[in-house]
Amino acid sequence: MRLKRLVSGIAIAACGSLAIPLALASSPAVAVTAGGDSLSGGRPGLAQQATLGDILDASYASLSDRVTASGFAPTSVNGGYTGMFIRDSSIQAMAMQAAGEPDKARDVLQYISSYGQVKGANRAPRVLPNEAYSVDNSVPADPFAGREGQYQLHATAHTAFKLTDGNRVAQPFTLRDNYLDTVKLIMWSYSGQEGTVRISVRTNYDAADEIAYTEVKRTDLPEENADQWQTFKLETIPGKESYLHEGAKLWLVMESTSSQRYGVTVANKSINPPGSLYNWEYGRWEEKGHSVAFAINDVPTSATSGAPVPTTQVATVGESQAVTQQFVSSNPLGGLTLALARGTGASGNVVVSVSDGSGIERTATMAASTLGTSSAWKQFTFPALGVRSADRKYSVKISAPASAAGSVLVYGVAGKAASVPTAMSTTASASTVEGDATAGFQAQSLVYSGEDMANQPDGNYMYILAWARYINAFPYDTQFIAETYPTVSAWANYYLTDEFWNTGINPTTGKPLNLLYNPEFEGSRKNVHLRGYDIITNVFASQALSELADVAVIAGEDASTIEGWREWSAEIAKGINDNLVVTRDVEGVSKQIYREMYWLPDGETNTKNNSALKRWDGFNWANFAPVAADWAGIDRAVMANTYEAYLDGGSYTWPAKGGKGPWLMLQACTRNLGPDPEGATCNFDVEVIGKGLGWEFAWVKEYGGEVESMRLPVLADFVEAHTGSNNLLQESFLLDREKDPGNQEQTAWWVWGMLRAYPRSQQIMGQEPAVRGIAEVGKTLTADAGEWSPSDVELSYQWYANGTAIYGQTASTLVVPDSVLGKKITVRVSGSKPGYDRVLIESVQTAAVVEAGTTPVDPVDAQVKLEASSTAVKEGASVALRVGLAEQATGTVEFFDGAQSLGSLPVEGGAATKQVTALSVGTHVFTAKYSGDEAYLAATTESVSVVVAANPVAHVTLGTPKFLTSSQPFNAVTARRAQVSVTVKGTLAGAVEFTANGKVLGRAGIVRSGTEGVATLLLPAKLAVGNYSRLTARLVSGSTTVVSAAGEQTFTVVKASTKKVKVKAKKFARGTNPKIKVTVTKLSNGRVATGKLLVRIGGKTVKTVKINAKKKGKVSFRLKKKYFKSVKVRVRFVPKSKATTLAKWSKRVTLKAK
C-alpha cells in the first residue's frame, strides 16, 4: 500500500499492508498542565531531535510574552498583520491553557469579551484594533486641548500597514491651503524588493480621477520598519487646480505599482480629525480603526500632551498603610497612571487594586525598586473593569505591604479636586498633609474604535470553544463566568438563524444540508475570502455548542436553553456526516473521507440556492478540522482515510536542505478537488501552513503505530531544517522566503499539536485539595493537598475568591480577610518537578464568606445518606456511589467496599459522588463515613449492596506469528527494521507480547484488519546479533491469557556492513605528502560509518584516521611521509564495534608521482 511509503516522507520500498485502526483513543483538551522547567523538557521524543525543543520553547515564549497586562495579544510580532484577530487569539488561549498558563488564557478571553460587551457586539468581532488608551479623567487636569486636522502626528502607539498589488491605503483629510506642495509619510520598503509606490491625492478613495501624484522608487526609501519621516514632492495635474481650496475634502491614496511590498506607519486608533483610513483588501474597500501618520504642506512638530506630574506629596504607604481614592471615569477602566516615588526602605511590590460599584476588582503590581526618587507617572494596566453602577464611580487602593512603613511616596494635590466625588482616605497614619487631599491619577480607558465586525462564524465559535474549555476546567471561577457569560452565550445564537442556517435539500446527497454558511472563510484559496459551507466552521460550531451547554449547566441556565444548544450541536453534526463525508477513490479503493467544503460561485447572491453549490473534496488544512476541534463526533476511520488520501493527492516533495530531506509534506492547498475542480487556485503553489502542520503532528501521534514512528521524524526534521535562527515557527513555509515568523494562529496551533505529539514520559499525580475550616471573616482556612507523587513534588498554593486570585495569599493557610465577604473561596494547588508536567488542581468552593461571629457554634446532624446508581451489574461495570448531606455541609466523605477504603472526596454542594470501576464478580457491601465540620456532626451511612454477575467468556485465538523478513542489520534505521506479526481472533483489547528463543522482543497493540485483529511489532533497532527462532506470541486481555504455537522460521540479526571502501588520489609532486580521499559507503543498517581507517603501504600501517558521524563517510587527509615515487596504498575500515559491524578493505590504488 502506498500509504506506507507516503508516511515515511521518503521513497522506500512498500511491503505488506498498513492497517488503519478504527478505535483510536480520544484526545481531550489538556487544561491544567504545564512544564515544570522548560516546555520542551522531559519529552523523550524531542530529545532525539536537534533543535525541535528549542523551536517549541522559543515559539511558545513568543506567544506568552506578547500578552499584555490587559490581555491584548497581537496576531503578529513583526508587523505582518495589524491588531488582534479573534480566531487567532482564541487558539492562543487554548494553547496557553494546554501549556499551563490558564491565567493568561483567561486574560485574553476576557479582553475579547469585555471589548464586545462595551461595544454591544452581537457576535465576536473578526479583528480588534491594536491596544490604545485615552485618558478619561485626571488629577491634575490635562491642559492639552487636542489638535486639528491639517496633519496627524506620529502617534506614540503605532503600527504598520502593508502596500502590495492586493492592498491599498486611503486617508481622508481637509485641505487648509489652496495648493498642494508636499506630503510627509513614515514609509519604507521591505528588504530585497524592487518596483515603485504611487502616492496620489484624489476626490474619493475609490475614484480613478487624480488631482496630484508622485511615484517613489524603492531605492529612495529606507528598509524594514524604519521610523523616519520622508518628504515627497507632489505634482498637480494640469486642469485640476479648481479642486485645491481651503476646506476641500480630499483623500491621500498609497498603492504599490507592482507586486512588491511597502509599509506605511499608522496610529493604533482612529483620530478625528482627520478620520479613519480605508484599506483595499480581498477585493473591497473597508474602513479601519486607524489614521495614517502624514502631513500636507507642513512639517510635524513634537507637541506633547498629558497631565503635568504632581509634586505635592500627599501620603506614604508601606506595611499596614494604604491610600484609597474614589474617582469617576466615563468608560470602563483599563489602566491607571499614578504619581509615585520611593523613599527609604522601599522593597517588595506596590499593589494597586481597583474596583467598581458592583464588587468587581482588579489588581496590578509594580516592584518598588523601579520607582524613582522624585515624583513620576507610573503605569498600572489590568483587564478592563466593567462599571455596573450608573454613577461610573471607581475606587483605587494603593498599598505596599512588603515594604517598610512610609517607604513609598504618593503625590497629588491639596484639597478635594473638582473631578472626584470624595477626597483621598488613608489608613495607619499614611497621610502627609493636613486637611483634604486628592491622589494624582490618570484614569485610562481602552479606545473602543476600529474593530472589524465582518461575519466570520468559524472565528466566533473558536472563541466560544476556547472560552468554554477554560470554564469547564475552572468551574469555580464564578467572577469570570458572571462577567462573560451574558455576552458570550448571546454570541453563540447570532449565527443560529435563517440568514446562516441552511436546511434545504442538497442535490448532491439528497439530504437536508443542515450546515452553517460562512461568508468570510479564509481558506488559502484564490487570495480571497470564500463563501460557502465548510467543514472547519461547522465542526467548531458543533463542538463549541456542545461544550457551551456544559458551561450553561455551571452558570445555572434554564434547561430548555441548555437542551437547545445540545440539539443544535447534534443537528450540525448530522449535517457534517450527511454532506461533508464523501466516498473517494484512494489508491484504487473506495473510501469515505471528510470533504473540504461546498462553495458559491462568484455572482451567486442566493446563499440558499443549493443547486448552485460547487464541491471541493480537498485537499486543504480544513480537512483536518475534526482533529483540530477535538470534535466529539469524529469518525476516526474516516479521518484516517482522509489523511491517507491527503498524503496521496495533496502533498509535495520538498528538496533536501542542510543535509536533511527530501520531505513529502502536506500542501496548505491543492487542486486535487474532486467533482468541481474549477476555481481551484491556491494562494501559493507550494506552502506548508503552520496550523496544518500542528494538526498533523497531533494526528500522527493519535494514529500511533507505524504511522507515528515513520511520519513524526519527517515532520520534525522538516521544521528544524526550515526554521530560521530566531527559532520562531513561520506562519507558512514557502520555497523562497520566510512568512511572518511567530504568527499567532499558526504558532498556537503548532504548539498545541506539539504538546500532543510529544507528551512527557512521567506524570505528577495529585488529589483534589480540600479546604478545611469555616468561611468566616477572621477565621483560618487550611488547604489539605492530599497525597501527591512522586514524593519530592514541590507544592505551591494560591487562594481565590469567586475565581479571582487574592493577592499575596500563596501559603497553605488563609486568614479570611473582610475584602472577600460574601464571596466563595477556593484554593489551587500546583505540583511541579523538572521534566514533568506541572499539575494544577482546584478545590471545590466553600460556602459564601460570612461576617465574623455568625457561624453556628453547636454542630448538628448532616442527614447523611448513601445511594448506588445500580444494585445489579455485570463484571467489569462501574457504579456511582452518591452520599447526600445537608446543603451547607463541608468536609470529606470516605467510601468503603467492605473494610477496604476506596478513598476520600470533598463535599460539594451537599453531596459527594464516587465512581467505582471494574467491579469483580460477587456481592459488594458499600458504606461511607462523613468527617463532619464545625457546623455538622460526623456520621456513617447505612450499607448498600451491589451484586456483580460474571460475563460470558469470549473465545480468543492467536495465529502462528511470523517474521515478515528473514534478517535485519544491527542498529537499523526505522525504514530498515524488520517486523513480526500475528492475527488475533475474538478480541481487539489487550496487548500481544512476542518472544523468540525465550527472549522478549516487545509488545504491540491490536488493530482491526477486516474481520480479524492484527498485532504488528517493529523490532528493536539494537536487537543483538545472532539467530532467532521459535517465535511465539502471548496475549493478555483482561482475565484472558492466550499463547500461540511457535513459528518455524529462523530470523537473523546480521552485523552491519559497508558495500565499498573507495580510495581516490590525484597525482602528487615527488618529495611531497600525497593527499588521499576515502569514502566509506553507508552501512547496510542505513547509518553512516564510524570508527577508524588504517592506511597501509608496503604491508605497513602508515596512518590511522578517525571517522565519525559528522564526516558522513568521507575523509580527506595527507600522508605523514614524503614520497619520491609512485606507491600502492590500501585502506581498511575498522568499525567502532567489531561485534556489531564488519570491517572492510578497499582495493589497492596506486598513488602516482609526477
C-alpha positions, 0 to 999 in steps of 0.5 A, spaced: 500 500 500 502 506 498 500 509 504 506 506 507 511 509 503 507 516 503 508 516 511 515 515 511 516 522 507 521 518 503 521 513 497 522 506 500 520 500 498 512 498 500 511 491 503 505 488 506 499 492 508 498 498 513 492 497 517 488 503 519 485 502 526 478 504 527 478 505 535 483 510 536 483 513 543 480 520 544 484 526 545 481 531 550 483 538 551 489 538 556 487 544 561 491 544 567 498 542 565 504 545 564 512 544 564 515 544 570 522 547 567 522 548 560 516 546 555 520 542 551 523 538 557 522 531 559 519 529 552 523 523 550 521 524 543 524 531 542 530 529 545 532 525 539 531 531 535 536 537 534 533 543 535 525 541 535 525 543 543 528 549 542 523 551 536 517 549 541 520 553 547 522 559 543 515 559 539 511 558 545 515 564 549 513 568 543 506 567 544 506 568 552 510 574 552 506 578 547 500 578 552 499 584 555 497 586 562 490 587 559 490 581 555 491 584 548 495 579 544 497 581 537 496 576 531 503 578 529 510 580 532 513 583 526 508 587 523 505 582 518 498 583 520 495 589 524 491 588 531 488 582 534 484 577 530 479 573 534 480 566 531 487 567 532 487 569 539 482 564 541 487 558 539 492 562 543 488 561 549 487 554 548 494 553 547 496 557 553 491 553 557 494 546 554 501 549 556 499 551 563 498 558 563 490 558 564 491 565 567 493 568 561 488 564 557 483 567 561 486 574 560 485 574 553 478 571 553 476 576 557 479 582 553 475 579 547 469 579 551 469 585 555 471 589 548 464 586 545 460 587 551 462 595 551 461 595 544 454 591 544 457 586 539 452 581 537 457 576 535 465 576 536 468 581 532 473 578 526 479 583 528 480 588 534 484 594 533 491 594 536 491 596 544 490 604 545 488 608 551 485 615 552 485 618 558 478 619 561 479 623 567 485 626 571 488 629 577 491 634 575 487 636 569 490 635 562 491 642 559 492 639 552 486 641 548 487 636 542 489 638 535 486 639 528 486 636 522 491 639 517 496 633 519 496 627 524 502 626 528 506 620 529 502 617 534 506 614 540 502 607 539 503 605 532 503 600 527 504 598 520 500 597 514 502 593 508 502 596 500 502 590 495 498 589 488 492 586 493 492 592 498 491 599 498 491 605 503 486 611 503 486 617 508 481 622 508 483 629 510 481 637 509 485 641 505 487 648 509 491 651 503 489 652 496 495 648 493 498 642 494 506 642 495 508 636 499 506 630 503 510 627 509 509 619 510 513 614 515 514 609 509 519 604 507 520 598 503 521 591 505 528 588 504 530 585 497 524 588 493 524 592 487 518 596 483 515 603 485 509 606 490 504 611 487 502 616 492 496 620 489 491 625 492 484 624 489 476 626 490 474 619 493 478 613 495 475 609 490 475 614 484 480 613 478 480 621 477 487 624 480 488 631 482 496 630 484 501 624 484 508 622 485 511 615 484 517 613 489 522 608 487 524 603 492 531 605 492 529 612 495 526 609 501 529 606 507 528 598 509 524 594 514 520 598 519 524 604 519 521 610 523 523 616 519 519 621 516 520 622 508 518 628 504 515 627 497 514 632 492 507 632 489 505 634 482 498 637 480 495 635 474 494 640 469 486 642 469 485 640 476 487 646 480 479 648 481 479 642 486 485 645 491 481 650 496 481 651 503 476 646 506 476 641 500 475 634 502 480 630 499 483 623 500 491 621 500 491 614 496 498 609 497 498 603 492 504 599 490 505 599 482 507 592 482 507 586 486 512 588 491 511 590 498 511 597 502 509 599 509 506 605 511 506 607 519 499 608 522 496 610 529 493 604 533 486 608 533 482 612 529 483 620 530 478 625 528 480 629 525 482 627 520 478 620 520 479 613 519 483 610 513 480 605 508 484 599 506 483 595 499 483 588 501 480 581 498 477 585 493 473 591 497 474 597 500 473 597 508 474 602 513 479 601 519 480 603 526 486 607 524 489 614 521 495 614 517 501 618 520 502 624 514 502 631 513 500 636 507 504 642 506 507 642 513 512 639 517 510 635 524 512 638 530 513 634 537 507 637 541 506 633 547 500 632 551 498 629 558 497 631 565 503 635 568 506 630 574 504 632 581 509 634 586 505 635 592 506 629 596 500 627 599 501 620 603 506 614 604 504 607 604 508 601 606 506 595 611 499 596 614 498 603 610 494 604 604 491 610 600 484 609 597 481 614 592 474 614 589 474 617 582 469 617 576 471 615 569 466 615 563 468 608 560 470 602 563 477 602 566 483 599 563 489 602 566 491 607 571 497 612 571 499 614 578 504 619 581 509 615 585 516 615 588 520 611 593 523 613 599 527 609 604 526 602 605 522 601 599 522 593 597 517 588 595 511 590 590 506 596 590 499 593 589 494 597 586 487 594 586 481 597 583 474 596 583 467 598 581 460 599 584 458 592 583 464 588 587 468 587 581 476 588 582 482 588 579 489 588 581 496 590 578 503 590 581 509 594 580 516 592 584 518 598 588 525 598 586 523 601 579 520 607 582 524 613 582 526 618 587 522 624 585 515 624 583 513 620 576 507 617 572 507 610 573 503 605 569 498 600 572 494 596 566 489 590 568 483 587 564 478 592 563 473 593 569 466 593 567 462 599 571 455 596 573 453 602 577 450 608 573 454 613 577 461 610 573 464 611 580 471 607 581 475 606 587 483 605 587 487 602 593 494 603 593 498 599 598 505 596 599 505 591 604 512 588 603 515 594 604 517 598 610 512 603 613 512 610 609 517 607 604 513 609 598 511 616 596 504 618 593 503 625 590 497 629 588 494 635 590 491 639 596 484 639 597 478 635 594 479 636 586 473 638 582 473 631 578 472 626 584 466 625 588 470 624 595 477 626 597 483 621 598 482 616 605 488 613 608 489 608 613 495 607 619 497 614 619 499 614 611 497 621 610 502 627 609 498 633 609 493 636 613 486 637 611 483 634 604 487 631 599 486 628 592 491 622 589 494 624 582 491 619 577 490 618 570 484 614 569 485 610 562 480 607 558 481 602 552 479 606 545 473 602 543 474 604 535 476 600 529 474 593 530 472 589 524 465 586 525 465 582 518 461 575 519 466 570 520 462 564 524 468 559 524 472 565 528 466 566 533 465 559 535 473 558 536 472 563 541 466 560 544 470 553 544 476 556 547 472 560 552 468 554 554 474 549 555 477 554 560 470 554 564 469 547 564 476 546 567 475 552 572 468 551 574 469 555 580 471 561 577 464 564 578 467 572 577 469 570 570 463 566 568 458 572 571 462 577 567 462 573 560 457 569 560 451 574 558 455 576 552 458 570 550 452 565 550 448 571 546 454 570 541 453 563 540 445 564 537 447 570 532 449 565 527 443 560 529 438 563 524 435 563 517 440 568 514 446 562 516 442 556 517 441 552 511 436 546 511 434 545 504 435 539 500 442 538 497 442 535 490 448 532 491 446 527 497 439 528 497 439 530 504 437 536 508 444 540 508 443 542 515 450 546 515 452 553 517 454 558 511 460 562 512 461 568 508 468 570 510 472 563 510 479 564 509 481 558 506 488 559 502 484 559 496 484 564 490 487 570 495 480 571 497 475 570 502 470 564 500 463 563 501 460 557 502 459 551 507 465 548 510 467 543 514 472 547 519 466 552 521 461 547 522 465 542 526 467 548 531 460 550 531 458 543 533 463 542 538 463 549 541 455 548 542 456 542 545 461 544 550 457 551 551 451 547 554 456 544 559 458 551 561 450 553 561 449 547 566 455 551 571 452 558 570 445 555 572 441 556 565 434 554 564 434 547 561 430 548 555 436 553 553 441 548 555 437 542 551 437 547 545 444 548 544 445 540 545 440 539 539 443 544 535 450 541 536 447 534 534 443 537 528 450 540 525 453 534 526 448 530 522 449 535 517 457 534 517 456 526 516 450 527 511 454 532 506 461 533 508 463 525 508 464 523 501 466 516 498 473 517 494 477 513 490 484 512 494 489 508 491 484 504 487 479 503 493 473 506 495 473 510 501 469 515 505 473 521 507 471 528 510 470 533 504 473 540 504 467 544 503 461 546 498 462 553 495 458 559 491 460 561 485 462 568 484 455 572 482 451 567 486 447 572 491 442 566 493 446 563 499 440 558 499 440 556 492 443 549 493 443 547 486 448 552 485 453 549 490 460 547 487 464 541 491 471 541 493 473 534 496 480 537 498 485 537 499 486 543 504 488 544 512 480 544 513 480 537 512 483 536 518 478 540 522 475 534 526 482 533 529 483 540 530 476 541 534 477 535 538 470 534 535 466 529 539 463 526 533 469 524 529 469 518 525 476 516 526 476 511 520 474 516 516 479 521 518 484 516 517 482 515 510 482 522 509 489 523 511 491 517 507 488 520 501 491 527 503 498 524 503 496 521 496 493 527 492 495 533 496 502 533 498 509 535 495 516 533 495 520 538 498 528 538 496 533 536 501 536 542 505 542 542 510 543 535 509 536 533 511 530 531 506 527 530 501 520 531 505 513 529 502 509 534 506 502 536 506 500 542 501 496 548 505 492 547 498 491 543 492 487 542 486 486 535 487 478 537 488 474 532 486 467 533 482 468 541 481 475 542 480 474 549 477 476 555 481 481 551 484 487 556 485 491 556 491 494 562 494 501 559 493 503 553 489 507 550 494 506 552 502 506 548 508 501 552 513 503 552 520 496 550 523 496 544 518 502 542 520 500 542 528 494 538 526 498 533 523 503 532 528 497 531 533 494 526 528 500 522 527 501 521 534 493 519 535 494 514 529 500 511 533 503 505 530 507 505 524 504 511 522 507 515 528 514 512 528 515 513 520 511 520 519 513 524 526 521 524 524 519 527 517 515 532 520 520 534 525 526 534 521 522 538 516 521 544 521 528 544 524 531 544 517 526 550 515 526 554 521 530 560 521 535 562 527 530 566 531 527 559 532 520 562 531 515 557 527 513 561 520 506 562 519 507 558 512 513 555 509 514 557 502 520 555 497 523 562 497 522 566 503 520 566 510 512 568 512 511 572 518 515 568 523 511 567 530 504 568 527 499 567 532 494 562 529 499 558 526 504 558 532 498 556 537 496 551 533 503 548 532 504 548 539 498 545 541 499 539 536 506 539 539 504 538 546 500 532 543 505 529 539 510 529 544 507 528 551 512 527 557 514 520 559 512 521 567 506 524 570 505 528 577 499 525 580 495 529 585 488 529 589 483 534 589 485 539 595 480 540 600 479 546 604 478 545 611 475 550 616 469 555 616 468 561 611 468 566 616 471 573 616 477 572 621 477 565 621 483 560 618 482 556 612 487 550 611 488 547 604 489 539 605 493 537 598 492 530 599 497 525 597 501 527 591 507 523 587 512 522 586 514 524 593 519 530 592 513 534 588 514 541 590 507 544 592 505 551 591 498 554 593 494 560 591 487 562 594 481 565 590 475 568 591 469 567 586 475 565 581 479 571 582 486 570 585 487 574 592 493 577 592 499 575 596 495 569 599 500 563 596 501 559 603 497 553 605 493 557 610 488 563 609 486 568 614 479 570 611 480 577 610 473 582 610 475 584 602 472 577 600 465 577 604 460 574 601 464 571 596 466 563 595 473 561 596 477 556 593 484 554 593 489 551 587 494 547 588 500 546 583 505 540 583 511 541 579 518 537 578 523 538 572 521 534 566 514 533 568 508 536 567 506 541 572 499 539 575 494 544 577 488 542 581 482 546 584 478 545 590 471 545 590 468 552 593 466 553 600 460 556 602 459 564 601 464 568 606 460 570 612 461 576 617 465 574 623 461 571 629 455 568 625 457 561 624 453 556 628 457 554 634 453 547 636 454 542 630 448 538 628 446 532 624 448 532 616 442 527 614 447 523 611 445 518 606 448 513 601 445 511 594 448 506 588 446 508 581 445 500 580 444 494 585 445 489 579 451 489 574 455 485 570 463 484 571 467 489 569 461 495 570 462 501 574 457 504 579 456 511 582 456 511 589 452 518 591 452 520 599 447 526 600 448 531 606 445 537 608 446 543 603 451 547 607 455 541 609 463 541 608 468 536 609 470 529 606 466 523 605 470 516 605 467 510 601 468 503 603 467 496 599 467 492 605 473 494 610 477 496 604 477 504 603 476 506 596 478 513 598 476 520 600 472 526 596 470 533 598 463 535 599 460 539 594 454 542 594 451 537 599 453 531 596 459 527 594 459 522 588 464 516 587 465 512 581 467 505 582 470 501 576 471 494 574 467 491 579 469 483 580 464 478 580 460 477 587 456 481 592 459 488 594 457 491 601 458 499 600 458 504 606 461 511 607 463 515 613 462 523 613 468 527 617 463 532 619 465 540 620 464 545 625 457 546 623 455 538 622 456 532 626 460 526 623 456 520 621 456 513 617 451 511 612 447 505 612 450 499 607 448 498 600 449 492 596 451 491 589 451 484 586 456 483 580 454 477 575 460 474 571 460 475 563 460 470 558 467 468 556 469 470 549 473 465 545 480 468 543 485 465 538 492 467 536 495 465 529 502 462 528 506 469 528 511 470 523 517 474 521 515 478 515 523 478 513 528 473 514 534 478 517 535 485 519 542 489 520 544 491 527 542 498 529 537 499 523 534 505 521 526 505 522 525 504 514 530 498 515 527 494 521 524 488 520 517 486 523 513 480 526 506 479 526 500 475 528 492 475 527 488 475 533 481 472 533 475 474 538 478 480 541 481 487 539 483 489 547 489 487 550 496 487 548 500 481 544 507 480 547 512 476 542 518 472 544 523 468 540 528 463 543 525 465 550 527 472 549 522 478 549 522 482 543 516 487 545 509 488 545 504 491 540 497 493 540 491 490 536 488 493 530 482 491 526 484 488 519 477 486 516 474 481 520 480 479 524 485 483 529 492 484 527 498 485 532 504 488 528 511 489 532 517 493 529 523 490 532 528 493 536 533 497 532 539 494 537 536 487 537 543 483 538 546 479 533 545 472 532 539 467 530 532 467 532 527 462 532 521 459 535 517 465 535 511 465 539 506 470 541 502 471 548 496 475 549 493 478 555 486 481 555 483 482 561 482 475 565 484 472 558 491 469 557 492 466 550 499 463 547 500 461 540 504 455 537 511 457 535 513 459 528 518 455 524 522 460 521 529 462 523 530 470 523 537 473 523 540 479 526 546 480 521 552 485 523 552 491 519 556 492 513 559 497 508 558 495 500 565 499 498 571 502 501 573 507 495 580 510 495 581 516 490 588 520 489 590 525 484 597 525 482 602 528 487 609 532 486 615 527 488 618 529 495 611 531 497 605 528 502 600 525 497 593 527 499 588 521 499 580 521 499 576 515 502 569 514 502 566 509 506 559 507 503 553 507 508 552 501 512 547 496 510 543 498 517 542 505 513 547 509 518 553 512 516 560 509 518 564 510 524 570 508 527 577 508 524 581 507 517 588 504 517 592 506 511 597 501 509 603 501 504 608 496 503 604 491 508 605 497 513 600 501 517 602 508 515 596 512 518 590 511 522 584 516 521 578 517 525 571 517 522 565 519 525 558 521 524 559 528 522 564 526 516 558 522 513 563 517 510 568 521 507 575 523 509 580 527 506 587 527 509 595 527 507 600 522 508 605 523 514 611 521 509 614 524 503 614 520 497 619 520 491 615 515 487 609 512 485 606 507 491 600 502 492 596 504 498 590 500 501 585 502 506 581 498 511 575 500 515 575 498 522 568 499 525 567 502 532 564 495 534 567 489 531 561 485 534 556 489 531 559 491 524 564 488 519 570 491 517 572 492 510 578 493 505 578 497 499 582 495 493 589 497 492 590 504 488 596 506 486 598 513 488 602 516 482 608 521 482 609 526 477 
